[in-house]
Amino acid sequence: MLDDTGCTQSMSRVGRCLDNAPMEGFGGILKCEMYYLNKFSTYTELEREVEEYTFWPDSPFLLFFSIMVHKGKAWGG
């Protein structure tokens, strides 16, 4: 699946999790801003809302991810 999308799996050393920090941070923001504030009756409904949140052009995710990527590069990530 990763090869099909052109992605490379990160295999950092144990205890060196800086490459995962942006995604962990995004997961926290997603839960606080979208998941905890809403009730979802089906998995499909949740999936649709997550897609709308993450792929909307003005999504807070895009700004957050951009900032975290630049910080990661500054940290040597």
Secondary structure as GFF3:
##gff-version 3
##sequence-region A 1 77
A	DSSP	alpha_helix	2	5	.	.	.	ID=ss1
A	DSSP	three_ten_helix	18	20	.	.	.	ID=ss2
A	DSSP	alpha_helix	21	30	.	.	.	ID=ss3
A	DSSP	pi_helix	31	35	.	.	.	ID=ss4
A	DSSP	alpha_helix	43	55	.	.	.	ID=ss5
A	DSSP	alpha_helix	60	74	.	.	.	ID=ss6
###
